[in-house]
């Protein structure tokens, strides 16, 4: 779901992202992922070359706590890890948001090990000629690219990081059964890097996004950087309404807390008032706003 494709402002600070008030922003979702393997510096660079105003790195954590750009904690489909015999025994079964996956997980690898892998195109029908050529970047490397391209192009290139599966990361334990990162450890790491790179400013060319709610509420008390509540669902029904099927029915932290509200509730009038209490915008999937008709 390309929820990052659209921003709808709730209460965007007047001083932040003034161009949002006059013209749309083009977001390179996972970079130019139709042309290069997603979430690589080469994919982001191509998106910028094609006119993107922001590049969008999804973030997960490595075993040693580094933030890397991958769409999911599972890395089997987007890297060549399966072709590395030294990592064959790392494949394991693990629950992510109440769904079991049999895969390789970023949190079982150090950053040094991740850097021995190469990205591959994850979708059938897309160009595979670049498979195995590009490394998996860290958040710091993505920021450095955005700043370098900003200087070279004379325009500001922003970043739009997504915190992937915050509750899952907070629950991860090491071999001694101790929490690896703990509650909001992911968020604290993210802010440390972003504040160093961009300062704690509402004018920073940065949006932080998440499908969960509690982490955004936490961040709203820790940063002036703009926050985006993503809106998920299983699909769009024929009448245009949101189809609500687990695990896309609710923010996963709501599931854990027993909160019955769904993503549909978050975009009701009452829900939007609630979201406006901690986020600056929502990021719905385009079909929720523009009805499509099959011929």
C-alpha positions in Angstrom: 0.0 0.0 0.0 1.5 3.3 -1.1 0.1 5.2 1.8 3.0 7.7 1.5 1.7 8.9 -1.8 -0.7 11.5 -0.4 -0.4 14.0 2.5 -3.6 15.6 3.9 -2.8 18.4 6.3 -4.5 18.4 9.7 -2.8 21.3 11.5 0.5 21.9 9.7 2.4 24.6 11.5 2.3 27.8 9.5 6.1 28.1 9.3 6.6 24.5 8.1 6.8 23.5 4.5 5.3 26.6 3.0 5.2 25.2 -0.4 2.7 22.6 0.8 0.2 25.4 0.9 0.6 26.2 -2.8 1.6 23.1 -4.7 1.8 19.3 -4.2 5.0 17.6 -3.2 6.3 14.7 -5.2 7.4 11.8 -3.0 9.8 9.1 -4.2 8.1 6.2 -2.5 10.9 3.7 -1.8 12.9 5.8 -4.3 12.3 5.1 -8.0 11.4 1.5 -7.1 9.9 0.7 -10.5 13.3 1.3 -12.1 15.9 0.2 -9.4 15.7 -2.1 -6.4 13.7 -0.3 -3.7 15.3 1.4 -0.8 18.8 1.8 -2.2 20.8 5.0 -2.7 20.6 4.4 -6.4 16.8 4.2 -6.3 16.6 7.4 -4.2 19.0 9.2 -6.5 17.0 8.3 -9.6 13.8 9.5 -7.9 15.5 12.8 -7.2 16.7 13.0 -10.8 13.1 12.4 -11.9 11.9 15.3 -9.9 11.0 14.0 -6.4 10.9 16.6 -3.7 11.1 14.0 -0.9 12.6 10.5 -0.7 10.9 7.9 1.5 13.0 5.4 3.5 11.1 2.8 5.4 13.2 2.0 8.5 13.9 -1.2 10.5 16.6 -2.0 13.1 19.6 -4.2 12.9 20.8 -6.4 15.7 23.2 -3.7 16.8 20.6 -1.0 16.7 21.3 0.7 13.3 18.5 2.0 11.2 18.5 0.6 7.7 16.2 1.2 4.8 14.0 -1.9 4.2 10.3 -2.1 3.7 9.9 -4.8 6.3 11.9 -6.5 9.0 11.8 -9.5 6.7 14.6 -9.2 4.2 14.4 -12.4 2.2 12.4 -10.8 -0.7 14.4 -7.6 -1.1 18.0 -8.8 -0.7 20.2 -11.7 -1.9 20.4 -13.2 1.6 19.1 -16.5 0.4 22.2 -16.9 -1.7 24.6 -16.5 1.2 25.3 -20.0 2.7 26.9 -18.4 5.8 23.4 -17.0 6.7 21.3 -20.1 5.9 20.8 -20.9 9.6 19.5 -17.3 10.2 16.2 -18.1 8.5 13.6 -18.5 11.2 9.9 -18.2 12.0 8.7 -15.1 13.8 5.5 -13.3 14.4 5.2 -9.8 13.1 1.9 -8.1 14.0 0.2 -11.4 14.6 1.3 -12.9 11.2 3.9 -15.7 11.1 6.8 -15.3 8.7 9.4 -17.8 7.8 12.2 -15.5 6.7 15.4 -13.7 7.5 15.0 -10.8 9.9 17.1 -7.6 9.9 17.3 -7.8 13.7 19.3 -11.0 13.5 22.1 -9.3 11.6 24.7 -6.7 12.5 25.1 -3.7 10.2 28.4 -5.2 9.1 26.6 -8.3 8.0 23.8 -6.4 6.3 26.5 -4.5 4.3 27.6 -7.9 2.8 24.1 -8.3 1.2 22.9 -6.7 -2.0 19.4 -5.5 -2.9 17.2 -7.2 -5.4 14.0 -6.2 -7.2 11.1 -7.7 -5.1 8.3 -7.5 -7.7 7.8 -9.7 -10.7 7.6 -7.9 -13.9 10.1 -5.2 -12.9 13.6 -4.8 -14.3 15.9 -7.3 -12.7 19.2 -6.2 -14.3 20.3 -4.3 -11.2 19.8 -7.2 -8.8 22.9 -7.8 -6.7 24.6 -4.5 -7.4 23.5 -2.1 -4.6 24.0 -2.1 -0.9 21.4 -1.6 1.8 21.8 2.0 3.1 21.6 3.3 6.6 19.4 6.3 7.5 22.5 8.4 7.9 23.5 7.5 4.3 20.1 8.4 3.0 20.3 11.8 4.8 23.8 12.4 3.3 22.4 11.6 -0.2 19.5 14.0 0.3 21.8 16.8 1.4 24.3 16.2 -1.3 21.6 16.2 -4.0 20.1 19.4 -2.4 23.4 21.2 -2.8 24.0 19.9 -6.3 20.5 20.7 -7.6 19.9 24.0 -5.8 16.6 22.8 -4.4 15.8 21.2 -1.0 15.3 17.4 -1.1 13.5 16.2 2.0 13.2 12.8 3.6 10.1 11.0 4.7 11.1 8.2 7.0 8.6 5.6 8.1 9.0 3.8 11.4 8.1 0.2 10.5 6.4 -2.0 13.1 7.3 0.0 16.2 5.5 -2.5 18.6 7.3 -5.4 17.1 10.7 -3.8 17.5 10.0 -2.8 21.0 9.2 -6.4 21.9 12.4 -7.9 20.5 14.6 -9.8 22.9 18.2 -11.0 22.8 19.5 -14.4 23.6 19.5 -13.5 27.3 15.8 -12.7 27.1 16.4 -9.0 27.6 14.7 -6.4 25.5 17.0 -5.3 22.6 15.5 -1.8 22.2 12.6 -1.5 24.5 9.6 0.8 24.4 10.3 3.9 22.1 13.9 2.8 21.7 13.4 3.0 17.9 11.9 6.4 18.2 14.7 7.8 20.4 17.3 6.5 17.9 15.4 8.2 15.0 15.2 11.5 16.8 18.8 11.5 17.8 19.8 11.1 14.1 17.2 13.6 12.7 17.9 16.3 15.3 21.6 16.1 14.7 21.1 16.3 10.9 18.2 18.8 10.8 17.8 20.3 14.3 14.6 20.0 16.3 12.6 22.2 13.9 9.2 22.3 12.4 10.9 23.8 9.3 13.0 20.7 8.8 12.4 19.1 5.4 11.4 15.9 7.1 8.1 14.1 7.8 8.1 11.1 10.2 5.3 8.6 9.4 3.9 5.5 11.0 0.9 3.3 10.8 0.9 3.0 14.6 -0.4 5.7 16.9 1.4 5.4 20.3 4.8 6.1 18.8 3.6 9.2 17.1 1.9 10.4 20.3 5.3 9.9 22.0 7.2 11.7 19.3 4.7 14.7 19.4 6.1 15.5 22.9 9.8 15.0 21.8 10.1 16.8 18.5 8.9 19.7 16.4 9.5 17.7 13.2 6.2 17.1 11.3 4.4 13.8 12.0 2.1 11.9 9.7 -0.5 9.3 10.7 -0.6 6.6 8.0 -4.0 5.0 7.2 -4.0 1.4 6.2 -6.7 -1.2 5.3 -7.0 -4.4 3.4 -8.6 -2.9 0.3 -11.3 -0.6 -1.0 -14.8 -2.0 -1.4 -16.8 -1.5 -4.6 -18.7 1.3 -3.0 -15.4 3.1 -2.1 -15.5 2.3 1.6 -12.5 0.9 3.4 -12.2 -2.9 3.7 -11.1 -3.8 7.2 -9.4 -7.2 7.4 -6.7 -8.1 9.9 -3.8 -7.4 10.0 -4.6 -4.2 8.1 -7.7 -3.4 10.1 -6.2 -1.4 13.0 -2.9 0.2 14.1 -1.1 -2.8 15.7 -0.5 -1.0 19.0 -4.3 -0.7 19.2 -4.6 -4.5 18.8 -2.1 -5.0 21.6 -3.9 -2.5 23.9 -7.4 -3.9 23.1 -8.4 -0.6 21.6 -11.3 -1.4 19.2 -10.9 1.6 16.9 -10.0 0.8 13.3 -8.3 2.9 10.5 -11.8 3.8 9.4 -12.5 5.3 12.8 -9.3 7.4 12.5 -10.6 9.1 9.4 -14.1 9.8 10.8 -14.7 13.4 12.0 -14.1 12.3 15.6 -11.0 10.3 14.6 -9.5 13.2 12.7 -9.9 15.4 15.8 -8.1 12.7 17.8 -5.3 12.4 15.3 -4.9 16.2 15.1 -3.9 16.1 18.8 -0.6 14.5 17.9 0.0 14.5 14.2 0.3 17.2 11.5 -1.1 15.2 8.6 -2.5 11.9 7.5 -1.2 9.7 4.8 -4.1 7.7 3.2 -3.9 5.4 0.3 -5.0 7.1 -3.0 -8.0 4.8 -3.7 -9.5 6.0 -0.4 -9.7 9.5 -1.9 -10.1 8.9 -5.7 -12.5 6.2 -6.8 -11.3 4.0 -9.6 -13.6 2.2 -12.0 -12.8 -1.1 -13.8 -13.9 -1.2 -17.4 
